[in-house]
């Protein structure tokens, strides 16, 4: 089945820094181009939806996503592929294989960093641990795991380099109480997302001198029923030093990333691409040779 076309794409469309410089002000050789690809809440959807599905006919599927990712890597080799949690639970593939198939397919697509969603505990904390040796990618989260079997298997953050650009990625998890049976997450401790993000972003930007700081969030985009509930929008407003928040949990499809101002008045991109692997998010960062962000382009791709 022929893959769907891009439904929205703007390339380097927004000049975002105080200098007012646009991408056209620089020679191509002076600009570093980093592509961030991301998914969230795939929920074990391996196959595309059937042709007669009432909402998503012929959409999604790992094979198509893998093809898209491969095409984008041919266009730009400096790709970082991320997932914002809830990899597990939703189809019989998870019930039968317990997450093994999901992780093997993610290895094939070369995911590099993921965070942990509430449904990733659905086979218990031991079930998640059992699949982790399969994964060739890193797990990042702010959950307190010291008194659990996951201690040492999940990092607070991960730093990667793409074309000389230093990128720091950290993860945030949602409150598990009330969402997950206590016996499944055991002594896992929920840590305040704003406090965690404040600490992690400061470490990555100030101490580690990262050029880009990305938050993989599974706390939800926004909650209509509770304007004070911590979410990605509030997180962006109440922190500093985060360049991009990639969200999950609420299955929110944003036709394009939104922009919020942080505590310093600087712009933070927030994106989330629905669920079930129907969409692949894409954010393109353009930086000068001295690592200054000059523009951000963005795309939402229907798989």
N, C-alpha and C positions, 0 to 999 in steps of 0.2 A: 504494500500500500504506500503510495507516494506521501511523503511527509508534508505537514502543513507549512505554509509560509509564515514568515514573521508577521505578527499582527500589529506590532508597534516597534518602530526603531528610530532612534535619533542618534546620530554619530557626533560625538564631541559637541553637543548642542548648547552647552551651558558654560559660560565663563564664571568661575566660582570663587576666585580668590581676590584678595583686596587689591592686588596690583592691576587688575583689569586687563591682563594679558589674555589674548585668545590663542587657540591652537595655531591659527594661521600666521601668528607672529613668529613662529619658529620653523626652522628647517626640519625635515623629517629625521635627519641624523641627530638632531639635538633633543629629540623627544623619546622618552621611554613609554611603551604602551603595554599595560598590564590588563589582562582580561580575567574577571572574576565570574565564574559560572556557579550556579547554585540551585539546589532543590530543597524542599521541606515537605514533611508529612507524606512521604511516598507510600507508607503503610503497606508494604509488601506487594504492591501492584507491579507484577512482572510483565504480564501480557497487556496488549492494548484493549480498550473497551470494545465490546462487540458492535457490529454495524447497526444493530437495532436498539442500542442503548438510548434511552430517552433524552439524556443530557449530554453525554460525551461520546457520540458514535465514532468509532475508529480512531479514538484519540489515545495518546499515551503509549506506554510500552517501552521496555528497556532497550530493545533493539533499535528503535528509532532514536531514542535519547543518545545511545552510544554513537550512532551515525552522525548526529548533529555535533556532538562533542568532538568527534574525530575531524569533522569538516572545519570546525572553529580552530582546532589546534593546527591545522594546515595553514589557516589564515594568519594565526598568531601563535607561535609556540609558547609564549609566556602566559600560560593559563593556570589559574588556581581553581580547582573544583571542590566545592564545599557542600555540606548538608546540615540543615538546622533541626534535625531530630525527628522522632517518630518514623524511623526506618521500618520498624516492625509492626505487625498486627493489621489485618484487614482482608487477607485472602487465605485460602487453604495452603498456599506455599509456606506461610509462616507456621501454621498449625502442624504441618508435616515435617518441615525441615528446621524449624526453630530459629530461623535467621541465617542459617548457613548459606542458603542460596543468595539471599540479599547481599551479604558481605562479599561473596565470590564475584557477583556481577559488578558490585561497586569497585572491587579491585581491578576488574577488566577495564572499567571506564576511567580508572586512575583517580578516584577520589583521594584527597590528601588529608582533609580534616573534617570531622563531624562533631556535633554536640549530641547530648543524650536527651531524648524526649520522654514524657511520662509513659508512653506505650512501649518504650524499649525495655521497661521493667516487667512486661506482661508475662514472661516466662520466669519471673523472679530474678533477683540479682545474680544468682548462680547461673541461670540460663543465659544472661547477657555475658557473663564472664566466660562461659563455655565457648561462645562464638568469637570472642575477641582475638584469640590466636590466629584465626583465619584472616582477620582484617589486616591489610597492608597500609592502612591509614591510621591517623591518630585521633584519639578522643579527647575533647576539651570540655570542661564543665566546672562550674563553681560549687557543685554539690560537695558537702563534706563527707568524704568516704573513708576517713581514717580508721573507723571501727568496722569496716566491711571488707568483703573479699575483693572488692574493686580497688582497694588502696594500692596505689602505685601503678595502676593500669590506666588511669585517667589523669591528664595533665590540666593545670589551671590555664595554661596557654601554650601556643606553639608558634615558633618563628620560622618562616621560610623565606627564601630569596628567589626572586624572578627577575632576570636581566639586571642584576645588581640592586634591585629595589628590595628593601627589607620590610617584610610584611608580618605583623603580629596578629594572631587570631586567638580570641578567648571565647569561652562558652558560658551561657547562663541557662539554668534550669528552673522550671516552674515548681511551685509548691505541690508536693506529691500527696500530702494528706487530703483525703476526700476524693482524690482522683485515682489513686492506686492503693490496692490492699496493702496494709502495713507489712504483712508477711512477705510481700514481694520486694520491698525496698529496704526493709529491716532498719538498720541504724544509719541509713543515709540521712544527712542533715541538709535541710533547706537553708541556704544563705541569701540574705537580702540582695536582690539583683542590682539595685542602685549602688549600694555599698561595694559590692563585688566589682561592678563595672568601673566605678571610680578608681579603685585600687589597681585593677588590671590595666586600664587604659593609661594610668599614670606610669606604671612600671614599663609598659611597652613603649610609650611615646617619650617619656623623660629619661628613664634609666637605660632601657635597651636601645633607644634612639631609632625606633621603627619609623619608616617613611609612611606606611599605611597601617592603620589599626582597624581591625574588623571584629565585630561582635557577632557570634553565632548565637542567636537568642531563641529559646523555646518558651517564652513567657507570654506570647500573644501580641498582636498588632495594636488593638484598642478594644475596650469593653464599653459598649453603650449603656449597659445597666449599672456601671460603677465607674464614674469618671476619675476616681482616685485610685483605682486598682492599677498596680504597676504593670506597664505594658511598654512596647517599643517606643511609642510616641512620647510617653512620659520619661522613659529612660534617656532618650536623646536630649530632651530639654533640661534634665537634671544632672547631666554629666558633662565632661569635656574630654577632648583628645580622641574621640571615636570618629572615624571617617565614614564608616559604613556599618549599618545594622542589617543583618540578614535574619529574617524572622521565621517563626513557625508557630504551631499549636492551634491558632484560630482558623486555619485554612483560608486565609484572606488572599484573594487574588487582586493585586494592584496592577492596573493597566500600565502604570509607569511608577517608578519609585517616587516616594514623597520626600520632601526636604523639610527638616525642622532645624531651628537654631538651638545650639547648645548654650551652656552657661556663659561662654565667652562670646556669644553672638556669631559663632562660626557654624557653617552649614553641615548637617549630617544627613546622609542618604539613608533611607529605610526602604527595604524591599521585602516582599513575600509573594510567592508565586502559586498560591492555592494549595493543591494536594494531589495525591495519587499519580504523580509523575506526568501530569498532563502538560505542565509548563516547565521550561528551563529558563531560569533567570540569568541575565547577563549584564554586568557592569564593566565598562571600560574606563580605566584610569589612564590619564596622560600626564606624565611628569617631565620636568626639565632635567638636564644633566645634573643639576644640583639638588635634585629630588623634590622640587617644589611642584605641587599639584596645580596644573594649569587648566584642566578641563576634565569633565566626566561625561561620557556618553552612556546611554542605557538602552537595553532591549528586553522585551519579553518575547519568548519564542514558544509557539504552540507546537508540541511534539506530535 
